[in-house]
Amino acid sequence: MRQGDTVAIVAPSGPPNAVLLRRGVRRLEELGLKVVVGAHVLDRQGLDYLAGDDADRAADLQSAWCDPAVTGVFCCRGGYGAGRLLGLLDWDAMRAAGPKVLLGSSDITALHNAFAIELGVATLHGPMAACDVIAGDEAGPEPLTWESMGQALFGPAPLVRGDRVLSPGRAEGVLRGGNLSLLASMCGTRWQPSFADGIAFLEDVGEEPYRIDRMLTQLLQAGVFDGVRGIALGSWVGCGDPYPVLEDRLASLGVPVVAGLPVGHGSPQMSVWLNALGVIDTESCSLAGSIRNGEQAR
């Protein structure tokens, strides 16, 4: 992206806080971006965990993606609901619109995975406009989060360092994944994830270790990890000590596993490109990624 580009803010999942949204929009404008907000972003409906009706949320997302004036589509928050939109989108029309930047995380994993399958585009896993690390404090966004997002949007993808190694080695491949709960929920659908010949990225929030075990077991039994080359583990905020179960379930795959990457929930939240080449190196305990599909990872 370049300064002066237009980004559209959409709410495919939960309802955003209006104050945080206004603050997030202002901060994106400070990056030199022009910001438009989807018509239904502040809608509400009977199910208070959704930001408006499914059809309206899908319409905002599709309209933004198909608008030739829009370079990036930024999700304002996660929560729940993005998966409900996948069958409502006109994938042919969105494919014809060409590649753009989709930015979001957590529940937006449903879109990251579906966009990779349906559109074949790289998408950016990173902080959202109405989240605390960007808009939560009048003093400014969380510095490392802000710097990482800006680098990923405007320049070379940043190197992200973890704090532990579960299995040594080095691996290169297309980085796929996101929130573990969302990935498990997509098993058995037309958008079932696959980590074949790639690097699996996983993170979650507020899940007990036995639930992490259950979801990893589901992915393993569904064949999602078949052919995986390496695994990058992000944040596990509010998950107790997840590492014994992560090691128990993943070590048998015999691939490098780097962990403790500050990607996902919590603070800071570093940005990484999905459906683009990535490299994990346990000697430096790092994940390096590329900007575009097929670009050699740095």
N, C-alpha and C positions, 0 to 999 in steps of 0.2 A: 504494500500500500504506500501511498504518498500523501503528504500534507495537502489538504484541499479536497481529498476524496470524501464522498458521502457514505455514511454508514446509517443503517436503519436499525432501530432498537425494537425487538419483538419479545413477546412473553409467551413462549410455547408451553410453559409449565405452570408454576405457581404464581400467585398474584404478587407483584412487587410493592414495596413501600414507596409511596409517592414522593416523600421527602428524599429518600435515598436515590430514587430514580432521577430526580431533578439534579441532585448533586453529581451523580455519575455522568449525566449528559454534559454538565458544565465541564467536568474534568476531561471528557473526551474531546470537547471543543478546544480545551487548552492544548491538546496534542496537535491542533491544526486540522481536525476533522470537522466536516459538516455533519450534523446529526439530525435525523428525522425520527419521529417516534410513531410506531404503528397505531392505527386507529383504535385498536381494541386492547391496548396494553393495560389500561387501568379499568377494564371491564370487570364485573363480578357476576356470579351466578349462584345457583342453589348449592353446589358443591364448593365450599369456601376454600378448598385447597387448589382450585383451578382458577387461572386468570381468564375467566370468561368461557363462553361456549367453545367446544372443540372446533366447529366449523369456522368461527371467527378467528380463533388463534391460528388455525391452518391457513386461513385466507391472508392474514397479516404476514406470515412466514413466506408463503408462496409469492405474494405480491412484491415483497421486498426482494426476494431472490430473482424474480423475473424483471425487475425494474432496471433498465439499462443505465440509469443514473446512479445506481447504488453499487458500490464496490465491496462493501462488507455488511454482513447481517450479524448483529451482536445480540445475544440473548441477555435479558436483564436479570434473570435469576433462575435457579433450579427448582427443587421441590419435587413435584410430580406432575406428569401429564403429557410430556413430549411424545411418549410412545403411542398415545391415543390418536395422534395426528397422522401417523405414517400411512394409514390407508386412505386418508382424505386428500393427500397431496397429488397433484398432477405431475408425476415424475418426468413424463415426456416433455412437458412445457419447461420444467426446471432444468432438464438436461440441455434443452435448446438455448437456455439463457447463458450457458457457459460458466466457467469456474469463477467463484468469488470467495471471500473469506467468511467462514462461519466461525464465530467465537462463542464458547460457552463451556460448561463443565457440569459435573454431577448428573442430574437427570437429563442433561443435553447429550449424554452418552448415547441415548437412543437415536438422536439425529446424527451424531458423528458416525455411528455404525451404518445407519441407513444411507447417509450421503456417500459414504465410501462404496457401498454396494450398488446403489442406484445411479450415482453421478460420477463416481470414480475420481472425486476431488480430495485434495488434502484439506483438513479442517484444523482449527486451532483450539486446543484444550487449554483454557485459561480463565481468568477471573471475569466476573460479569458486572454490568454497569451498576446494578442496585445491590451489590454485595458489600459486606463490611470492609474488606481490604481495599476496595476502590472508593466507596462512597460513604463509609461509616463514620468518618471523623472529619470535622471541619478543618482540622490542621492539615489534612492532605491524605492521599492514599498511602498504603504501606509501601515504603520505598523500594524494597527488593521486588515486590510484586509488580509495581508500576514500571520499573526499569526493564524487567523481563518481558512484560507484555509489549512495551514499546519496541524493544529489540526484535521480538518475534514478528511484529507487524511491519516494521519499516526496514529491517536489516537482517544480518545473519542470525540464524536461530541460536539462542544462547545455550551454552553448556550448563547442564544441571548436575550437581554433585549430591550423592547420597551419603549415608553414614554407616552402612554395613554391607557385608557381602554374605549371602546365604549359600552361594555356589560359585566357584571361581571360573574365570574365562572371559572371552571376548566374543561378541556376536554382532552381526550386521543384518538388517532386514527391514521390511516395512513395519513401522510402529503402528499397532492397532490396540484398541481397548478403551479403557476409561473406568467408570464406576462399576464395581463388581456386581452389585445388586441389579443394575440395569442390564448388564451383559447376561446374567443368568436369566432374567425375565424375558430375554429375546430368544432363548433356546426354543426350538420347535416352531418358530415363525419363519417367514420368508427372509427375515433379516437376521437369522442366526449368525453370530460372529464366527470367525475362523482366524486362528493365529498361524496357519500353515506358512512356512518359509518366512516368518516374520518375528518381530519382538512383541510380546504381550505386555501391555501396560495395565496395571490394576491398582485401584485405590478404593477406599470406602470410608463411611462415617457412621458412628453410632451402632455398629454391629458387634454382637458378642462373638468371641472366637468360635463357638460351635456353629453359629450361623455362617461365618466365613468358611468353615469346614464344609458345611452343607452346600454352599454355592459353588465352591471350588470342585467339590465332588460331582455336582451336576454338570459343570463345564467339562470336566475330565471324562465323565461317562458319555457325554454327548459328542465327544471327539473334537471339541473346540481347540484343544491344545495339540492335536496331532500335527506333527511336523514343525512345531515351534522351535525357534533357534535360540531364544533367550527371553528373560523376563525382567521387567523393570517395575519395581514396587514403589508406589507413591505414599501418601499420607494415610494414616489409619486413626483419625481423630475419634476419641470416644469409643475405641474398640478394645479396651483393656490391653493385654499383651498379645498381639496377633502373630508374633513371629514363630512361636512353636508350631502352630497349625499351618502357617504359610510354608515353613520348612518341611513339615511332615507331608503335606500334599504336593509340593512342587519339586522337592529334591529328586524324586524318583524319575523325573523327566530327563535328567542328565544334561541340563543346559545351564549356562551362566545365569545367575540371579543377583541383581544389584537391588538394594533396598534402602529405605529411608530418604527417598527423593522428596523434596518439598513441593510436590505436585498433587493437587486435589483439593482437599478442604484444609482448614486451619490457616495459619499465617507463618511465613509468606506462602503465596501460591504462584509458583513459577509456570510459565507457558511452554507448551510443547506442541509440535505439529504431529497430527495423526494422519494415517494413510500416506506417509512420506517416509523416506529412508531414515533410519536411526541406527546408532551404534551404542552398545553398552560395553563398558570396559571395567572389570572389577578391580584391576590394578589401581586405577584412578577413582574407582567407585563413582562412575559418571554415566550420564546419558547425553549423547550428542545427537542432534537432529538436523534435518534439511528443511528448506523453505518450501520447495515445490515437489510434486510427485516426480519420482525418478531422479531427483537431483542427488548427487553424491553427498552423503552425510559428512559433516565437518567434524 
